[in-house]
Amino acid sequence: MADTWSELEEVIRGLTSLSDIRAAAVVRRDGLIITHNLPEGVDPRTTAAMTAAALIESEGGKLVSTGAGDQALVIALAYRDANLGLVLMALQRASRKVDEILRSAETR
């Protein structure tokens, strides 16, 4: 499981290396957090519960989520002026990678 955890954290680091994405998380479809780097003051449980393949805009930015297979979602906090097309493309790549990692972990 340690390898799986490290791989998932690497996906999150890759997403947040993009200038348009402030923070990201991997959550189970039932809303439980798997891993995240959400900023202090942002409750990961509340954030996870609000997402299910959604786009939510607020004063603080955009919360975007995409499905990662049957088990998880990948969510990102993007800046208000973020290029949404680029954010979605990055999220889709990350979601595919998370799905691969979780499927691989099942067979270990």
C-alpha positions in Angstrom: 0.0 0.0 0.0 2.9 2.3 0.6 3.9 2.2 -3.1 0.2 2.9 -4.0 0.2 5.9 -1.6 3.4 7.3 -3.0 2.2 6.9 -6.6 -1.1 8.7 -5.8 0.8 11.5 -4.0 3.0 11.9 -7.1 -0.1 12.3 -9.3 -1.3 15.1 -6.9 2.1 16.8 -7.0 2.0 16.6 -10.8 -1.4 18.3 -10.9 -0.4 21.1 -8.5 2.8 21.8 -10.4 0.5 23.4 -13.1 0.3 27.1 -12.5 -3.6 27.1 -12.8 -4.1 24.5 -10.1 -3.8 25.5 -6.4 -4.4 22.2 -4.8 -5.7 18.7 -5.5 -7.0 15.5 -3.9 -7.9 11.9 -4.7 -11.2 10.8 -3.0 -13.2 7.7 -2.9 -16.6 7.8 -4.6 -18.3 7.6 -1.2 -16.6 10.9 -0.3 -13.7 9.6 1.9 -10.3 11.3 1.2 -7.5 9.1 0.0 -4.8 11.8 -0.3 -4.7 15.5 -0.7 -2.7 18.7 -0.5 -5.6 21.1 0.1 -4.6 24.3 1.8 -5.2 24.9 5.5 -8.7 26.2 6.1 -10.2 24.0 3.4 -11.9 21.0 5.0 -11.0 17.9 2.8 -14.1 16.0 4.0 -16.5 18.8 3.0 -14.7 19.4 -0.3 -14.8 15.7 -1.1 -18.5 15.5 -0.2 -19.3 18.4 -2.6 -17.8 16.7 -5.6 -19.0 14.1 -8.0 -17.8 15.0 -11.5 -18.6 18.6 -11.0 -17.5 22.2 -11.6 -18.2 24.6 -8.8 -17.2 28.2 -9.1 -16.8 30.5 -6.1 -15.0 33.7 -5.1 -12.0 31.7 -4.2 -11.7 29.9 -7.5 -13.0 26.8 -9.2 -13.4 23.3 -7.8 -13.3 20.7 -10.5 -13.7 16.9 -10.2 -13.4 14.0 -12.6 -14.0 10.3 -12.1 -11.0 8.0 -11.8 -12.5 4.6 -12.6 -15.1 3.0 -10.3 -13.3 3.7 -7.1 -12.2 7.3 -6.9 -12.5 10.9 -8.0 -9.7 13.4 -8.6 -10.5 17.0 -7.5 -8.6 20.2 -8.1 -8.9 23.7 -6.8 -8.1 26.0 -9.7 -7.6 29.7 -9.6 -10.5 31.9 -10.7 -8.7 32.9 -13.9 -7.5 29.4 -14.7 -7.7 28.0 -18.3 -10.5 25.5 -17.7 -9.7 23.5 -20.8 -6.1 22.9 -19.7 -7.3 22.1 -16.1 -9.7 19.5 -17.4 -7.1 17.9 -19.7 -4.7 17.6 -16.8 -7.5 16.2 -14.5 -8.4 13.6 -17.2 -4.8 12.5 -17.4 -4.4 12.4 -13.7 -7.7 10.5 -13.3 -6.6 7.8 -15.8 -3.3 7.4 -13.8 -5.1 7.2 -10.5 -7.4 4.5 -12.0 -4.3 2.5 -13.2 -2.6 2.8 -9.8 -5.7 1.7 -7.8 -6.4 -1.2 -10.2 -2.7 -2.3 -9.9 -3.0 -2.1 -6.1 -5.9 -4.5 -6.2 -3.7 -7.2 -7.8 -0.8 -6.8 -5.4 
